Amino acid sequence: EEPLSLFALSAAAVSRSMGALERDVWGGLGAVQDTGMGRRGESTESQTGLSTQPIWRKLWDDVMKTRPPNSENITCWRKKFLETFFSNVLHGVLDVTSDWRLNDRHFSPLLHSSPHVSQLTLCNMLQGAVELAAEHNQKVLENLACSLQILKFQHLLSSDQSIRRSLVLLLHRLIHHGSVSQVSMYSWPVPDTVLLVLILSMSAGFWRLGNALMYHSSPCGLCREQDKAQSQDSAQEPAERGSCNERDKSDGDNQKGPPRAPELNGCRAGACPNSVLSRPISCPLRNQACMEASSEVPCSHTSIQGGSSPCISDQLSRQPILRKTCRRLKSAVGKKRCCLRRSRGPYVDPEDLYDFVFTVAKEDNSGLVDKTSTTEGEKAENWTSSSLGSPCAGHAGCKKRGGSGGIFSLKAARRFRSVSTLELFSIPLTGETCRTLSNLLSSWVSLENLVLSYNGLGANIFCILSGLRALSGHSGCRLRVVRVSDVFSHMPCLELVCCILSAFPQLHTLSVSFDLKNQMEGNRPEGNTSCSEAEIPEKSCLEQLEIRFPREPLHTVFLLPVLKASKSLQQLSLDSATLPCAQELGLLLEALREYNPNLKKLSFHDVNLAEHQKEVLLLLQDPVLQEITFSFCRLFESSTADFLSEIINTVKRNSSLKSLKLPGNRLGNHRLVALADIFSEDSSSSLCQLDVSSNCIKPDGLLEFTEKLEGHIQQRGGQIQFTHLRLFQNWLDQDAETAQEALRRLKAVCSVVNDSWDSSQAFADYISVM
């Protein structure tokens, strides 16, 4: 066992009661083994009942010498320290030679911390990717392939060919042969199209496409081993086929049933190594890397994690017409490949862009033959645009540009394991990039969560919808969560919601959010003007719907088709909507009662409810709702004292309501104190959570609320279900001593969540922007 001086702490650094635990923890950590680092500490913690969190917290201060952001929300300092330590060493933020605890020849920082890294961020020029892909870090990469779940990219810059090659190897190992399930990209104002498409395509399970379909040149050992195994299987096929023919001949003489169907072109279904349609999928040796493949030509005998390999099934192999088609296709594709190699000329480096991107060819009704044709000059001229993705065929929202002739179809591409979550934040997506993403989405059956935030989609949203519509036709599709947000809305929010649900009715969660309405008139693409008339299947699976309106009026009549189809709806959130008339909220509540009997959570944010007191009370007495949020809704702007009393009495009688959130409604001290009566002795309320953030509450008001609450608890013999109180952004800094006393007493009753908010600075900021 080698020493690990990084985790050496002096006995004086911890209290005497933690001394024995500390020695056991760091003794276990001192055993530098790939599978044992930190686990003996965890074992000791579970056996002794003492937490090692203070030690890891002190270790952070000693080694990192910085205050971590949102430290109050860190639940596991061990995980936080090891992941940050790995990232800082990888990116050169932490110099291992500057600290005596790190300057140990037996200690490899990346190697020994990598088994504990579950998320990693790569940024700027992807220096981290180059380092991890280096040969001397092969063991580090193997550890990450097992431990890493989330891979993030932030503030990326343009990259050269060598960097992209390193990134390709890294993504192939971590995604295709690893356990990464989420890829997120942040803050890329001017994205490098080549790099962006590379990351997207490899996240979807494609690797080194186009002319790089030559498997034997793969630098991946796992792929080479698999290819070798497949080659051996292929070599055995002639002998097997011969013996099968002899057996078939002898069996045919005595067979009473129908004759055995002939093999497809002399090969077993799914085993033709040279056929585009039956190309074998290279299944990595670890983590079931063949995540999914195109289901347009299903293969019933090959099912890997919900997908199927793109080969001809046994039933199809019995058709003589398809056997001839397969022969013609093989020769045709061979000609196209040669044509491509001749036509590239100076435009393409064989190892450059074309290796990483693809186009879904336009196919005939049979889905087998590519009939799109372009001249050699057109191929060269339109190479960049066509290689980034073909147009969304048949959809008016996607203009056809560039040729796709001769580009390999998805059926011919090599497919690997893919991620289940894709997030794109603040990354502008051009029309070409949207077409590429749409084509990827069309067969990305493993995708479960899709987040597109501030991507400047505009009319290109219809191209994305085209891909989702194609994806919904796959039986193994897993997509359940879609979140779309942007600055400008290309169309009314409710119309977009209807479009998305009509294209993909299997969604469980849909979030649509826009800041501003698009002021440009008449810029909708032709053919989408009737999107509001899109029909949503009656059996929609929607459970959670979130809509943030860009100050649009909420017309219940347009929301009705969504509510009517979503019988399973459990959560509804409406943000920044305006109510066009006094009866509108009442109509909404009637629709919810009629069509959504399972609704458990209802939220209004920044919706003026000052003149809708009757509807507010109706909601609070609803026997089904468990959580109600009125956030910045001006509840008491024009109300009387009786309204507050009615709210309290209504909540006291409602035994189903578990959570009441009232942030930003200017409760003040006196209204907060009155709310304590919800927990009085005569109350039948089951309220567990109360949120009174941003309500101008001062320390003396909080103390009075605490005293009144303590009195009610004493009257009820300590029997109270109240467990959580949220106090963010209140004026508690005006009297720190009183605030601390109130918080101390409150924490004996329930869990209190607050922050160190500077109310004076916040007021100054408010005045400065008026």
Disulfide bonds with the S-S distance in Angstrom:
Cys392-Cys463 2.37
Cys499-Cys531 1.20
